[in-house]
Amino acid sequence: MSLSLIVKSRREAVGWTQADLAEEAKLSTAEISRIEAGIRSEVGPLTLHKLATAFAKSDYGSEYDAWLSGLVRAAITKEAP
């Protein structure tokens, strides 16, 4: 699973719009859109941290460690988590 699919599937599972995630992660809506579209498939550690922190605030907080691990692995290796 690609980084774009991981972010989009988690965002949808939480029930957030791209604007909601952007606000929580302190990123622009355009940046979230680029990540989900696969245009920005390689993101830096700060962006990964912002995304992970945003999702940790959601009801998925209990799944945070597994999700973050998969997200980082996908971003670094471009492989399925």
Buried (B, 14 or more C-beta within 10 A) or exposed (E): EBBBBBBBEBBEEBEBEBEBBBBBBEBEBEBBBBBBEEEBBEBEEEBBBBBBBBBBEBEBEEBBEEBBEBBBBBBEEEEEB
